[in-house]
Amino acid sequence: MTGATESTPGPAVAAVVPVLNAANALTALRLVLVPVFAASVIVSGMTHVGWRMAACLIFAVASATDLVDGWIARRFGLVTSVGKVADPIADKALTGAALVLLSWYDQLPWWVTAVILVRELGITGLRFWVIRHGVIAASRGGKLKTALQILAIAWYLWPMPAALAAVGPWIMGAAVLVTVATGFDYIAQALRLRRPR
C-alpha cells in the first residue's frame, strides 16, 4: 500500500517563470533606449547628419529588441505578467517619442502623429477592457502595421538624399492606412469578445 502511494504521481506543479529573464531584460533595454534615442534626436535638431544617423541606429536597435524579446519569451517559455504589461508600454513609448519628435521638428504632420497615437493608445485600452473575456491576439495586419511604422520612422530619421526622402511620406501613408484599418479590426474583435453568450 505504501509503495503504491509513493509511486502515484502528485498534482502537476506549474513552472514558475522568473521575472528577471532574457526577454524582460530586452524589454527593459528598449525602455532605457527611449530617452537615449530622444536625446539623440534633440541634439541633432534633425539637421546634424551624424546625430541623425545615431538616432536612427538607436531606434533600429530598440525596435529589433521588440522582435527578439517576443520570440525568446515564446520559444523558451519566459512569458510573465510583467513582460505582458511592460512590452506594449515600451513599444508605445518608443514609437510615440519618435513620432512626436518628428512632428516637433516639422518632419511629419502633427495629424499623422495624432492619428497613430490615438489608435495605439485606444487599442491598448481596448485590450485591457476585454481582458477578462479573452485576449485580442496580434494579427498579421497588426504585424504589418508595426513593420511599416518602424520603416517609415527610420526613413524619416535617416538623412536621405532628396530623391529618396520623397519616398518617406508614401511609406508613412501606407503605415497610417494599415494602422487605421487594423484599429477597426481590433474594435470588431473586442465587441465580439464582450458580446453576451
C-alpha positions as CSV (number, residue, x, y, z in Angstrom):
1,M,0.0,0.0,0.0
2,T,2.8,2.3,0.9
3,G,4.6,1.5,-2.3
4,A,1.5,2.3,-4.4
5,T,1.2,5.6,-2.6
6,E,4.8,6.6,-3.2
7,S,4.6,5.7,-6.9
8,T,1.4,7.7,-7.5
9,P,2.4,11.0,-9.2
10,G,1.3,14.1,-7.4
11,P,-0.5,17.1,-8.9
12,A,1.4,18.9,-11.7
13,V,3.1,22.0,-10.5
14,A,3.3,24.9,-13.0
15,A,6.8,26.1,-13.6
16,V,7.5,29.5,-12.1
17,V,9.0,31.9,-14.7
18,P,11.5,34.3,-13.1
19,V,10.7,38.0,-13.7
20,L,14.4,38.6,-14.3
21,N,14.9,36.8,-17.6
22,A,16.3,37.4,-21.1
23,A,13.0,38.5,-22.6
24,N,12.2,41.0,-19.9
25,A,15.8,42.3,-20.0
26,L,15.4,43.2,-23.6
27,T,12.1,44.9,-22.9
28,A,13.9,46.9,-20.1
29,L,16.7,47.7,-22.6
30,R,14.1,49.1,-25.0
31,L,12.7,51.3,-22.3
32,V,16.2,52.6,-21.4
33,L,16.9,53.3,-25.0
34,V,13.8,55.6,-25.4
35,P,15.3,58.6,-23.6
36,V,18.7,57.9,-25.2
37,F,17.0,57.9,-28.6
38,A,15.0,61.1,-27.8
39,A,18.2,62.9,-26.6
40,S,20.0,61.9,-29.9
41,V,17.2,63.4,-32.0
42,I,17.1,66.6,-29.9
43,V,20.9,67.0,-30.1
44,S,20.7,66.5,-33.9
45,G,17.9,69.1,-34.2
46,M,17.2,67.0,-37.3
47,T,20.0,69.0,-39.1
48,H,23.2,67.3,-37.8
49,V,23.8,64.3,-40.1
50,G,25.9,62.3,-37.6
51,W,23.4,62.6,-34.8
52,R,20.5,61.8,-37.1
53,M,22.3,58.6,-38.1
54,A,23.0,57.8,-34.5
55,A,19.3,58.4,-33.6
56,C,18.2,56.2,-36.5
57,L,20.5,53.4,-35.4
58,I,19.4,53.6,-31.8
59,F,15.8,53.4,-32.9
60,A,16.5,50.4,-35.1
61,V,18.3,48.6,-32.3
62,A,15.4,49.4,-29.9
63,S,12.8,48.2,-32.5
64,A,14.8,45.0,-33.0
65,T,14.6,44.1,-29.3
66,D,10.8,44.1,-29.7
67,L,11.0,41.3,-32.2
68,V,13.7,39.4,-30.3
69,D,12.1,39.6,-26.8
70,G,8.8,38.2,-28.0
71,W,10.5,35.3,-29.8
72,I,12.6,34.5,-26.8
73,A,9.6,34.7,-24.4
74,R,7.6,32.3,-26.5
75,R,10.4,30.0,-27.6
76,F,11.7,29.4,-24.1
77,G,8.5,29.8,-22.1
78,L,9.6,33.0,-20.4
79,V,6.2,34.8,-20.7
80,T,5.5,36.8,-17.5
81,S,2.8,39.2,-16.3
82,V,5.4,41.9,-16.0
83,G,6.5,41.3,-19.6
84,K,2.9,41.4,-20.9
85,V,2.5,44.9,-19.4
86,A,6.0,46.3,-20.0
87,D,6.3,45.2,-23.6
88,P,3.5,47.2,-25.0
89,I,4.4,50.2,-22.8
90,A,8.0,50.1,-24.2
91,D,6.6,49.8,-27.8
92,K,4.3,52.8,-27.4
93,A,7.0,54.9,-25.6
94,L,9.5,54.3,-28.5
95,T,7.0,54.9,-31.3
96,G,5.3,57.8,-29.6
97,A,8.6,59.5,-28.8
98,A,9.8,59.1,-32.4
99,L,6.5,60.4,-33.9
100,V,6.2,63.4,-31.5
101,L,9.8,64.4,-32.2
102,L,9.5,64.1,-35.9
103,S,6.4,66.4,-35.8
104,W,8.1,68.8,-33.4
105,Y,10.9,69.3,-35.9
106,D,8.5,69.7,-38.8
107,Q,9.4,66.4,-40.5
108,L,6.0,64.9,-40.1
109,P,2.5,66.5,-40.0
110,W,1.0,66.5,-36.5
111,W,-2.2,64.9,-37.7
112,V,-0.3,61.8,-38.7
113,T,1.2,61.6,-35.2
114,A,-2.2,62.2,-33.6
115,V,-4.0,59.5,-35.7
116,I,-1.3,56.9,-34.9
117,L,-1.1,57.6,-31.2
118,V,-4.8,57.8,-30.7
119,R,-5.1,54.4,-32.4
120,E,-2.3,52.8,-30.5
121,L,-3.4,54.1,-27.1
122,G,-7.1,53.3,-27.9
123,I,-6.3,49.7,-28.8
124,T,-4.1,49.2,-25.7
125,G,-7.1,50.4,-23.6
126,L,-9.4,48.1,-25.5
127,R,-7.2,45.1,-24.8
128,F,-7.4,45.8,-21.1
129,W,-11.2,46.4,-21.4
130,V,-11.8,42.9,-22.7
131,I,-9.0,41.0,-20.9
132,R,-11.5,39.2,-18.6
133,H,-13.3,37.9,-21.7
134,G,-10.4,36.9,-23.8
135,V,-7.2,38.1,-25.5
136,I,-7.1,40.1,-28.7
137,A,-4.2,38.4,-30.5
138,A,-1.9,40.3,-32.8
139,S,-3.0,39.8,-36.3
140,R,-0.9,39.7,-39.5
141,G,-2.3,43.2,-40.2
142,G,-1.0,44.3,-36.8
143,K,2.4,43.0,-37.5
144,L,2.4,44.7,-41.0
145,K,1.4,47.9,-39.2
146,T,4.3,47.7,-36.9
147,A,6.8,46.9,-39.7
148,L,5.5,49.8,-41.8
149,Q,5.7,52.2,-38.8
150,I,9.2,51.2,-38.0
151,L,10.3,51.5,-41.6
152,A,8.6,54.9,-42.1
153,I,10.1,56.4,-38.9
154,A,13.6,55.1,-39.7
155,W,13.2,56.5,-43.2
156,Y,12.4,60.0,-41.8
157,L,15.2,59.8,-39.3
158,W,18.0,58.8,-41.7
159,P,19.5,61.8,-43.6
160,M,18.3,60.6,-47.0
161,P,19.1,62.3,-50.3
162,A,16.2,64.4,-51.6
163,A,15.1,61.8,-54.1
164,L,14.9,59.1,-51.5
165,A,13.4,61.3,-48.8
166,A,10.4,61.8,-51.1
167,V,9.6,58.1,-50.6
168,G,9.1,58.6,-46.8
169,P,5.6,60.1,-47.0
170,W,4.4,57.2,-49.1
171,I,5.7,54.7,-46.6
172,M,4.2,56.7,-43.8
173,G,0.9,57.0,-45.7
174,A,0.8,53.2,-46.0
175,A,1.6,52.9,-42.3
176,V,-1.3,55.2,-41.4
177,L,-3.8,53.3,-43.6
178,V,-2.9,49.9,-42.2
179,T,-2.8,51.4,-38.7
180,V,-6.4,52.7,-39.0
181,A,-7.7,49.6,-40.8
182,T,-6.3,47.2,-38.2
183,G,-7.7,49.5,-35.5
184,F,-11.2,48.9,-36.7
185,D,-10.5,45.2,-37.0
186,Y,-9.4,45.1,-33.3
187,I,-12.5,47.0,-32.3
188,A,-14.7,44.4,-34.0
189,Q,-12.8,41.6,-32.2
190,A,-13.3,43.4,-28.9
191,L,-17.0,43.8,-29.4
192,R,-17.3,40.1,-30.3
193,L,-15.5,39.1,-27.1
194,R,-17.7,41.4,-25.0
195,R,-21.0,40.2,-26.6
196,P,-23.1,38.2,-24.2
197,R,-23.2,34.5,-24.9
